[in-house]
């Protein structure tokens, strides 16, 4: 397994390059890039069809940087420098435990002050380049796809918070023991929490900029399926605990790779299992029994589902219907994978179920209702 990028480089090229990047984080970043690509393509396509429209804004150009802007840039620069310089001066610690370095109060004051001055000066010089004796008020056109940068940032922030909240609700006992650690830890993220909270943030920004909710939801279906597929690669490569139940059954086909049928996740970042003999460092555990590698199953299944959604996206004309299809596909996929996946269970009225099973069931029902609503109101939605 590759808990960090350094582990992957050492495996692939036989050299040790100490880097402060964990594999899961890098793949999550790639998942956002994949989602950004799909969202942007769909926004451009829908704008070209006249389904969504650019908006006009009034902007003032030629204005010098204001004191408050300089202060904001200075604060941002201070935070960057405070952590960055400290991390560079304590590089070994940063490589070994980047999370502690980033989330602690430790930093370098001199580095913070230097970067604060640099960021404020940079903003001042940039605004000075375009300064006019008489600032002008002009009308500018903003296309929907130009909102993606802002949407991605807010989706990442609120998605992370939602994923943490849902994960801690799912593992309430461990959260009660260490609530601060549970909230600040980069591990333990629940997809549906990220989907709900991140999606709500995107819808809010879209609505503020004239994109109607059903159109934005339709835009997001294929992109979210692709992003989820890419993100699950990180879960598998890092061994973050999202694996399946024990699988001691013989392979059904001789040509099937062992790691695709049953795997022990050596060097997993969840640090679960038994110690690996002769291994030194943080990630030195391996599962004692083979389990279903459910993350890689989701990578394959969700990528196929993305291709299907991408193929049919221009054939579905009724607003809301594409997202309804996505919800149903998502619900069925996750509900099925939960049957062989390790997860905490709730017990209500003698019925056992996981959080993901409950939410995936609700998503499937929600998808059916949304499709039914779209079909019943297709004439009304034709001018939506």
DOPABA-672753 format. One record per residue (C-alpha): x, y, z; residue in one letter. Coordinates in nm, 2 decimals. Layout:
X  Y  Z  A
...
***
This chain:
0.00  0.00  0.00  X
0.10  0.36  -0.04  X
0.00  0.57  0.26  X
0.21  0.86  0.13  X
0.33  0.97  -0.21  X
0.69  0.89  -0.09  X
0.59  0.53  -0.05  X
0.46  0.52  -0.41  X
0.78  0.68  -0.55  X
0.99  0.43  -0.36  X
0.79  0.14  -0.49  X
0.78  0.26  -0.85  X
1.14  0.40  -0.88  X
1.33  0.26  -0.59  X
1.43  0.59  -0.44  X
1.32  0.76  -0.12  X
1.20  1.12  -0.16  X
1.06  1.26  0.16  X
0.74  1.45  0.07  X
0.46  1.58  0.30  X
0.18  1.45  0.08  X
-0.04  1.16  0.17  X
-0.18  0.95  -0.11  X
-0.54  0.99  0.00  X
-0.51  1.37  0.00  X
-0.36  1.38  -0.35  X
-0.63  1.16  -0.49  X
-0.90  1.38  -0.33  X
-0.75  1.68  -0.50  X
-0.75  1.48  -0.83  X
-1.12  1.40  -0.76  X
-1.20  1.77  -0.73  X
-1.01  1.84  -1.06  X
-1.21  1.56  -1.23  X
-1.53  1.71  -1.10  X
-1.42  2.06  -1.20  X
-1.37  1.93  -1.56  X
-1.70  1.76  -1.58  X
-1.90  2.05  -1.42  X
-1.73  2.30  -1.65  X
-1.80  2.10  -1.97  X
-2.17  2.06  -1.87  X
-2.21  2.43  -1.78  X
-2.06  2.53  -2.12  X
-2.29  2.28  -2.30  X
-2.60  2.40  -2.12  X
-2.51  2.77  -2.19  X
-2.46  2.69  -2.56  X
-2.80  2.53  -2.57  X
-2.96  2.84  -2.40  X
-3.06  2.64  -2.09  X
-2.86  2.86  -1.85  X
-2.74  3.21  -1.92  X
-2.45  3.44  -1.84  X
-2.53  3.73  -1.60  X
-2.44  4.09  -1.62  X
-2.26  4.26  -1.33  X
-2.16  4.62  -1.26  X
-1.80  4.65  -1.17  X
-1.57  4.94  -1.09  X
-1.23  4.94  -1.25  X
-0.93  5.15  -1.19  X
-0.96  5.17  -0.82  X
-0.66  5.16  -0.59  X
-0.64  4.89  -0.33  X
-0.83  4.99  -0.02  X
-0.68  4.96  0.33  X
-0.93  4.68  0.42  X
-0.82  4.48  0.11  X
-0.45  4.52  0.21  X
-0.54  4.40  0.57  X
-0.72  4.09  0.44  X
-0.43  4.00  0.21  X
-0.19  4.06  0.49  X
-0.38  3.83  0.72  X
-0.39  3.56  0.46  X
-0.02  3.60  0.38  X
0.06  3.58  0.75  X
-0.12  3.25  0.80  X
0.06  3.11  0.49  X
0.40  3.22  0.60  X
0.35  3.13  0.96  X
0.29  2.77  0.87  X
0.50  2.74  0.56  X
0.83  2.87  0.70  X
0.78  2.66  1.02  X
0.71  2.35  0.80  X
1.02  2.41  0.60  X
1.24  2.46  0.90  X
1.10  2.15  1.06  X
1.07  1.95  0.74  X
1.13  1.60  0.89  X
0.85  1.66  1.14  X
0.63  1.79  0.86  X
0.69  1.49  0.64  X
0.62  1.25  0.93  X
0.31  1.42  1.06  X
0.18  1.70  0.84  X
-0.16  1.70  1.01  X
-0.01  1.79  1.35  X
0.20  2.07  1.20  X
-0.09  2.22  1.01  X
-0.35  2.20  1.28  X
-0.13  2.30  1.58  X
-0.07  2.66  1.69  X
0.30  2.63  1.62  X
0.44  2.85  1.35  X
0.71  3.10  1.26  X
0.63  3.46  1.34  X
0.91  3.61  1.12  X
0.78  3.40  0.82  X
0.43  3.51  0.89  X
0.53  3.88  0.90  X
0.74  3.85  0.58  X
0.46  3.68  0.39  X
0.20  3.93  0.52  X
0.41  4.22  0.38  X
0.46  4.03  0.05  X
0.09  3.96  0.00  X
-0.02  4.31  0.09  X
0.25  4.46  -0.14  X
0.16  4.23  -0.42  X
-0.21  4.34  -0.40  X
-0.11  4.70  -0.39  X
0.11  4.68  -0.70  X
-0.14  4.48  -0.90  X
-0.42  4.73  -0.83  X
-0.18  5.02  -0.90  X
-0.11  4.88  -1.25  X
-0.47  4.94  -1.35  X
-0.54  5.25  -1.14  X
-0.72  5.53  -1.33  X
-0.74  5.90  -1.24  X
-1.12  5.86  -1.27  X
-1.24  5.50  -1.19  X
-1.50  5.37  -1.43  X
-1.82  5.18  -1.37  X
-1.86  4.91  -1.64  X
-2.09  4.62  -1.72  X
-1.92  4.28  -1.73  X
-2.05  3.95  -1.84  X
-1.99  3.65  -1.62  X
-2.05  3.30  -1.77  X
-2.18  3.02  -1.55  X
-1.86  2.81  -1.59  X
-1.66  3.10  -1.45  X
-1.82  3.03  -1.11  X
-1.66  2.69  -1.08  X
-1.35  2.81  -0.90  X
-1.56  2.96  -0.62  X
-1.79  2.66  -0.62  X
-1.51  2.42  -0.58  X
-1.36  2.60  -0.29  X
-1.69  2.62  -0.10  X
-1.78  2.26  -0.19  X
-1.44  2.15  -0.05  X
-1.48  2.34  0.27  X
-1.84  2.25  0.34  X
-1.80  1.90  0.20  X
-1.51  1.83  0.45  X
-1.72  1.96  0.74  X
-2.02  1.76  0.64  X
-1.80  1.44  0.59  X
-1.65  1.49  0.94  X
-1.99  1.55  1.10  X
-2.15  1.25  0.95  X
-1.85  1.03  1.02  X
-1.85  1.13  1.39  X
-2.22  1.07  1.41  X
-2.16  0.72  1.27  X
-1.88  0.66  1.52  X
-2.04  0.83  1.81  X
-1.86  0.63  2.09  X
-1.51  0.72  1.97  X
-1.62  1.08  1.91  X
-1.73  1.12  2.27  X
-1.40  0.99  2.39  X
-1.20  1.25  2.18  X
-1.43  1.51  2.03  X
-1.15  1.76  1.94  X
-0.94  1.49  1.77  X
-1.24  1.35  1.59  X
-1.32  1.69  1.44  X
-0.97  1.79  1.35  X
-0.85  1.46  1.22  X
-0.80  1.44  0.84  X
-0.91  1.07  0.85  X
-1.26  0.94  0.88  X
-1.47  1.10  0.62  X
-1.83  1.00  0.52  X
-1.91  1.05  0.15  X
-2.27  1.12  0.20  X
-2.20  1.40  0.46  X
-1.97  1.56  0.20  X
-2.22  1.52  -0.07  X
-2.51  1.68  0.12  X
-2.32  1.97  0.27  X
-2.09  2.04  -0.03  X
-2.39  2.01  -0.26  X
-2.59  2.25  -0.06  X
-2.31  2.51  -0.08  X
-2.28  2.47  -0.46  X
-2.66  2.51  -0.50  X
-2.65  2.83  -0.28  X
-2.38  2.99  -0.50  X
-2.56  2.88  -0.82  X
-2.89  3.03  -0.71  X
-2.72  3.35  -0.61  X
-2.59  3.37  -0.97  X
-2.90  3.30  -1.15  X
-2.87  2.92  -1.21  X
-3.19  2.74  -1.11  X
-3.15  2.45  -0.87  X
-3.27  2.17  -1.10  X
-3.03  2.28  -1.38  X
-2.74  2.29  -1.14  X
-2.83  1.95  -1.00  X
-2.84  1.81  -1.35  X
-2.50  1.96  -1.42  X
-2.36  1.79  -1.11  X
-2.48  1.43  -1.16  X
-2.21  1.30  -1.39  X
-1.93  1.51  -1.23  X
-2.01  1.39  -0.88  X
-2.01  1.03  -1.00  X
-1.67  1.08  -1.17  X
-1.52  1.26  -0.87  X
-1.64  0.98  -0.64  X
-1.47  0.72  -0.86  X
-1.14  0.90  -0.86  X
-1.16  0.97  -0.48  X
-1.21  0.60  -0.40  X
-0.87  0.52  -0.57  X
-0.72  0.71  -0.28  X
-0.92  0.51  -0.03  X
-0.78  0.19  -0.18  X
-0.42  0.29  -0.23  X
-0.39  0.44  0.12  X
-0.60  0.18  0.30  X
-0.82  0.42  0.50  X
-1.05  0.16  0.65  X
-1.32  0.16  0.38  X
-1.26  -0.20  0.30  X
-1.50  -0.50  0.31  X
-1.57  -0.79  0.53  X
-1.34  -1.09  0.56  X
-1.32  -1.29  0.23  X
-1.16  -1.63  0.26  X
-1.35  -1.77  -0.04  X
-1.14  -1.90  -0.33  X
-1.12  -1.69  -0.64  X
-1.41  -1.75  -0.88  X
-1.18  -1.71  -1.19  X
-0.81  -1.81  -1.21  X
-0.73  -1.50  -1.42  X
-0.86  -1.26  -1.15  X
-0.57  -1.08  -0.97  X
-0.55  -1.17  -0.60  X
-0.56  -0.80  -0.49  X
-0.89  -0.76  -0.68  X
-1.06  -1.05  -0.50  X
-0.92  -1.03  -0.15  X
-0.65  -0.81  0.01  X
-0.48  -0.75  0.34  X
-0.40  -0.38  0.30  X
-0.04  -0.37  0.43  X
0.09  -0.03  0.56  X
-0.27  0.10  0.58  X
-0.32  0.45  0.71  X
-0.60  0.33  0.94  X
-0.32  0.15  1.12  X
-0.54  -0.15  1.18  X
-0.44  -0.51  1.20  X
-0.13  -0.68  1.32  X
0.23  -0.54  1.31  X
0.44  -0.62  1.00  X
0.76  -0.79  1.10  X
1.07  -0.58  1.04  X
0.87  -0.27  0.95  X
0.96  0.07  1.12  X
0.76  0.39  1.12  X
0.39  0.49  1.15  X
0.23  0.27  0.89  X
0.33  -0.08  0.98  X
0.01  -0.28  1.02  X
-0.15  -0.54  0.80  X
-0.49  -0.70  0.83  X
-0.46  -1.06  0.96  X
-0.73  -1.19  0.73  X
-0.80  -1.10  0.37  X
-1.10  -0.87  0.30  X
-1.30  -0.76  0.00  X
-1.13  -0.46  -0.16  X
-1.45  -0.26  -0.18  X
-1.30  0.07  -0.27  X
-1.16  -0.06  -0.59  X
-1.50  -0.21  -0.67  X
-1.65  0.13  -0.63  X
-1.38  0.28  -0.85  X
-1.48  0.05  -1.14  X
-1.86  0.06  -1.09  X
-1.88  0.43  -1.05  X
-1.66  0.50  -1.35  X
-1.89  0.28  -1.56  X
-2.19  0.47  -1.42  X
-2.02  0.80  -1.50  X
-1.97  0.69  -1.86  X
-2.34  0.60  -1.88  X
-2.45  0.93  -1.74  X
-2.21  1.12  -1.97  X
-2.35  0.93  -2.27  X
-2.72  1.00  -2.19  X
-2.68  1.36  -2.07  X
-2.77  1.52  -2.40  X
-3.07  1.29  -2.45  X
-3.24  1.39  -2.12  X
-3.43  1.72  -2.18  X
-3.65  1.75  -1.87  X
-3.49  1.95  -1.58  X
-3.42  1.74  -1.27  X
-3.44  1.40  -1.45  X
-3.07  1.36  -1.49  X
-3.00  1.42  -1.12  X
-3.28  1.18  -1.04  X
-3.11  0.91  -1.24  X
-2.78  0.99  -1.07  X
-2.95  0.96  -0.72  X
-3.10  0.62  -0.81  X
-2.77  0.49  -0.95  X
-2.58  0.62  -0.65  X
-2.82  0.47  -0.41  X
-2.82  0.12  -0.57  X
-2.44  0.12  -0.60  X
-2.37  0.21  -0.24  X
-2.65  0.00  -0.09  X
-2.51  -0.31  -0.27  X
-2.15  -0.24  -0.17  X
-2.26  -0.20  0.20  X
-2.36  -0.57  0.20  X
-1.99  -0.67  0.19  X
-1.84  -0.36  0.36  X
-1.73  -0.31  0.72  X
-1.93  -0.04  0.88  X
-2.10  0.06  1.20  X
-2.46  -0.05  1.23  X
-2.76  0.11  1.39  X
-3.03  -0.11  1.56  X
-3.38  0.02  1.55  X
-3.69  -0.19  1.62  X
-3.49  -0.51  1.57  X
-3.36  -0.39  1.23  X
-2.99  -0.35  1.17  X
-2.86  -0.10  0.91  X
-2.57  0.12  0.84  X
-2.58  0.50  0.80  X
-2.49  0.46  0.43  X
-2.76  0.20  0.38  X
-3.02  0.43  0.52  X
-2.91  0.73  0.32  X
-2.86  0.54  0.00  X
-3.22  0.40  0.04  X
-3.35  0.76  0.09  X
-3.14  0.88  -0.21  X
-3.29  0.60  -0.43  X
-3.65  0.70  -0.32  X
-3.56  1.06  -0.37  X
-3.44  0.99  -0.72  X
-3.76  0.81  -0.81  X
-3.97  1.09  -0.68  X
-3.76  1.35  -0.86  X
-3.79  1.17  -1.19  X
-4.17  1.13  -1.13  X
-4.20  1.50  -1.06  X
-4.00  1.59  -1.37  X
-4.21  1.37  -1.59  X
-4.55  1.49  -1.44  X
-4.44  1.86  -1.48  X
-4.25  1.84  -1.80  X
-4.46  2.10  -1.97  X
-4.42  2.34  -1.68  X
-4.05  2.28  -1.66  X
-4.00  2.33  -2.03  X
-3.97  2.70  -1.97  X
-3.79  2.65  -1.64  X
***
